[in-house]
Amino acid sequence: MKITSITGVTSIENVKCFKPISKVFIKMIYDKSKQTVNHSDPDIRIRLVDGAQGSSREIVPEMSLSILSEIASKYEGFQRQSGRSGAGYLQAYSLSTVIIGQQMDETTISAVDLSNDKYIDIDLRNLNPDVTYEIWGFESHIINPFVRTYKKFYLSSGEIEKTFSVGENEVLVYPIDEIKEIQLYPLNGASSPVYRREELIIDEDGRNDLVSVELDGDNFCTAGVGGDGAGGEVATLPIFFGYSKWGVMSVGDFKTFDVRRDDGLKTLTFLMIDTVPSVTVAPAV
């Protein structure tokens, strides 16, 4: 379901969707007559607004769309990113996905229960005015009153190690190449496993059981998406399998975890994901 299409702007706010959807995805269409070599990575923010309750809840804080799309591509998934022609022009299109529904099983994500009173509100920033952006909503045959929420956590500049509480969160997302190790402390008081960077990489590789992927010299595989019919030039889309920069780990069985790194030169951002009721529940009196 296409929600809207925009071009010629650097940002857009308050794009609303009232129909139940499980995912938001953005199609970025490139005009191959323009040399848009300085492709920008859009930032997205999503709020859940409940007019009947008079509430507004941020379910996706403003952040890079590419990070959220990499999370959505786990596991066996992939991301479609635009390739370049020999002249350096961006070709065809890119697709980026944000999951907002509840993961029911390996293949099914439920749609969030939306209506005229309860809707999602989308902001996009850091847009390229030479690119056409289509905002889509993905429907599901299952609708329930739960929504996926994303929360940011930080390891500040100068911090080498930090302990985080899991709370009600279910999933941890971390910058895999910038971690020295993660130690997890289970709820049942059992042994606390320590995973080094190399083990985290192996774990990510093992969750994507593709039989064979042939990579080119730039470490991505390409798929033809058609030609112009005249010069015979075929646009290609790089297809990124598995992970690129971010690891994803289930943390529902743990109470806390320690993150350690080799240096504290910059601030590192982590995400934790929780699935919560999409309705505001009044406290008991």
C-alpha positions in Angstrom: 0.0 0.0 0.0 1.6 3.3 -1.1 1.1 6.0 1.4 2.7 8.9 -0.5 5.4 9.9 -3.0 7.6 12.9 -2.7 10.5 14.5 -4.6 12.4 17.8 -4.7 12.5 18.2 -0.9 15.1 17.7 1.8 12.6 16.7 4.5 8.9 15.8 5.1 6.9 15.6 8.3 3.7 14.2 9.6 3.0 11.6 7.0 0.1 9.6 8.4 -1.0 6.0 8.0 -4.4 5.0 9.4 -4.6 1.5 7.9 -3.1 -1.5 9.9 0.4 -2.3 8.6 3.3 -4.4 9.8 6.2 -2.6 8.1 7.1 0.8 6.7 9.3 0.7 3.7 10.9 3.5 1.7 11.6 3.1 -2.0 14.3 5.6 -3.3 14.1 6.0 -7.0 17.1 7.6 -8.8 16.8 9.7 -11.9 19.7 8.3 -14.0 19.8 11.5 -16.0 21.2 13.2 -12.9 24.5 12.5 -11.4 23.3 12.0 -7.8 26.7 10.6 -6.6 26.4 12.2 -3.2 23.7 9.8 -2.0 22.4 10.6 1.5 21.2 8.2 4.0 17.7 9.4 5.2 16.8 9.7 8.8 13.4 8.5 9.9 11.3 9.0 13.0 8.0 7.3 13.7 5.4 8.1 16.3 2.2 6.2 17.3 -0.6 8.7 17.9 -3.8 7.8 19.7 -6.3 10.6 19.3 -8.9 8.9 21.5 -6.5 8.7 24.4 -4.7 12.0 23.6 -1.3 10.3 23.6 1.7 10.3 21.3 4.5 7.7 21.7 7.8 7.6 19.8 8.3 4.0 18.5 11.3 4.8 16.3 13.5 7.6 17.5 15.1 9.7 14.8 17.9 7.6 13.3 19.4 6.3 10.1 17.1 4.4 7.9 19.9 2.1 6.8 20.4 0.8 10.3 16.7 -0.1 10.7 16.7 -1.7 7.2 19.6 -3.9 8.2 17.8 -5.0 11.3 14.7 -5.9 9.2 16.8 -8.0 6.8 17.7 -10.6 9.5 17.8 -13.5 8.8 17.9 -14.9 5.3 16.8 -11.4 4.2 18.7 -8.9 2.1 18.8 -5.2 1.4 18.4 -3.8 -2.2 20.7 -0.9 -2.6 21.3 1.1 -5.8 24.2 0.3 -8.1 26.1 2.8 -10.2 26.6 3.0 -13.9 30.1 3.3 -15.5 29.6 7.1 -15.5 29.0 7.2 -11.8 25.2 7.7 -11.9 23.0 6.0 -9.3 20.8 3.5 -11.1 17.3 2.1 -10.5 16.3 2.2 -6.8 16.9 1.2 -3.2 14.5 -0.4 -0.7 14.7 0.2 3.0 12.4 -1.4 5.6 11.3 -0.7 9.2 9.5 -3.4 11.1 6.8 -2.0 13.4 4.6 -5.0 14.0 5.0 -8.1 16.2 7.1 -11.0 14.9 4.7 -14.0 15.1 7.0 -16.6 13.5 9.9 -16.8 11.0 7.8 -15.5 8.2 4.8 -13.6 9.7 4.7 -10.1 11.2 1.4 -8.9 12.5 0.0 -5.5 11.6 -0.4 -2.8 14.3 -4.0 -2.2 15.1 -4.5 1.3 13.5 -7.7 3.3 12.8 -8.9 6.8 12.1 -8.2 7.6 15.8 -4.9 5.7 16.2 -2.3 6.1 13.5 1.4 6.3 12.8 3.1 9.6 12.0 6.3 9.5 9.9 9.1 12.1 9.5 11.9 11.8 7.0 15.0 14.1 7.0 18.3 14.3 5.2 16.6 13.7 1.8 18.2 14.2 -1.6 15.9 16.5 -3.7 17.0 14.7 -6.9 15.6 11.4 -5.6 11.9 10.3 -5.5 10.9 8.8 -2.2 7.9 6.5 -2.0 6.6 5.7 1.4 4.8 2.3 1.6 3.0 0.3 4.3 3.0 -3.5 4.3 -0.2 -5.1 5.4 -0.7 -8.5 7.1 -3.5 -11.0 7.5 -3.0 -10.8 11.3 -3.8 -7.6 13.2 -3.1 -7.2 17.0 -2.7 -4.4 19.5 1.1 -4.7 19.8 3.8 -2.4 18.3 7.6 -2.8 18.1 9.5 0.0 19.8 13.2 1.0 19.3 15.2 2.6 22.1 18.7 4.1 21.9 21.5 3.5 24.4 25.0 4.8 24.5 28.6 4.1 25.4 29.8 7.6 25.8 33.2 8.9 24.6 35.8 7.9 27.2 33.9 4.8 28.4 35.6 1.5 27.8 33.0 -0.6 29.6 29.4 -0.2 30.6 26.7 -2.3 32.1 23.1 -2.2 30.7 19.9 -3.5 32.2 17.7 -5.5 29.8 14.4 -4.7 31.5 11.5 -5.7 29.3 13.5 -5.4 26.1 13.7 -8.5 23.9 16.5 -7.7 21.3 19.9 -6.0 21.4 21.3 -4.4 18.3 25.0 -3.5 18.5 27.8 -2.1 16.1 29.6 -5.5 15.7 33.0 -4.2 14.4 33.4 -1.7 17.3 32.8 -4.2 20.1 35.6 -6.0 21.9 33.3 -8.3 23.8 29.8 -8.7 25.4 29.1 -10.6 28.6 25.6 -11.6 29.4 24.1 -12.3 32.9 21.1 -14.7 32.8 17.9 -14.4 34.8 18.3 -17.9 36.2 21.8 -17.1 37.7 23.6 -19.6 35.4 27.0 -19.1 33.9 27.6 -15.7 32.2 28.8 -16.3 28.6 31.4 -13.9 27.1 31.3 -13.3 23.4 34.3 -11.8 21.6 34.0 -9.9 18.4 35.1 -12.9 16.4 32.4 -15.1 18.0 29.8 -12.4 17.4 30.7 -12.4 13.7 30.6 -16.2 13.5 27.2 -16.1 15.2 25.8 -13.6 12.6 27.2 -15.7 9.7 25.6 -18.8 11.1 22.1 -17.4 11.2 22.0 -16.8 7.5 22.2 -20.3 6.0 22.4 -19.3 2.4 23.9 -22.2 0.4 26.0 -20.1 -2.0 26.6 -16.4 -2.6 29.0 -15.2 -5.2 30.5 -11.8 -4.4 32.3 -9.5 -6.8 35.4 -7.4 -6.1 33.4 -4.9 -4.1 31.9 -7.6 -1.9 28.4 -7.5 -3.1 26.4 -9.5 -5.6 24.3 -7.9 -8.3 21.1 -8.6 -10.0 19.9 -7.1 -13.3 16.8 -5.1 -13.2 16.3 -4.2 -16.8 17.9 -2.1 -19.6 17.1 1.2 -21.4 16.3 -0.6 -24.6 18.5 1.7 -26.6 22.1 1.6 -25.5 21.5 -1.7 -23.9 22.8 -0.6 -20.5 21.6 -2.8 -17.7 21.1 -1.3 -14.3 22.1 -3.5 -11.4 21.2 -3.6 -7.7 23.7 -4.6 -5.1 22.0 -7.2 -2.9 23.5 -7.2 0.6 22.9 -10.5 2.5 23.2 -11.1 6.2 24.8 -8.2 8.1 26.9 -5.2 7.2 27.6 -3.3 10.4 25.1 -4.3 13.0 24.7 -7.5 15.1 21.3 -8.6 16.5 21.0 -10.7 19.6 18.1 -12.0 21.7 18.4 -10.8 25.3 15.0 -12.0 26.8 16.7 -14.6 29.0 19.2 -12.1 30.5 18.9 -9.4 33.2 22.0 -7.3 32.4 24.9 -7.3 30.0 28.4 -5.7 29.9 29.7 -4.1 26.7 33.5 -3.7 26.4 35.6 -2.1 23.7 39.2 -1.5 22.9 39.1 2.3 23.2 36.8 5.1 24.1 37.5 7.5 21.2 33.9 8.1 20.3 30.3 7.6 21.4 28.8 4.2 20.4 25.1 3.8 19.9 23.2 0.6 20.7 19.5 -0.2 20.2 17.1 -2.3 22.3 13.8 -3.5 20.9 10.7 -4.3 22.8 7.1 -5.3 21.7 4.6 -3.4 23.8 0.8 -2.8 23.7 -0.1 -0.1 21.2 -2.9 1.2 23.5 -2.4 3.4 26.6 -3.4 1.5 29.6 -4.6 3.6 32.6 -2.9 2.7 35.9 -4.9 0.7 38.4 -6.5 2.8 41.2 
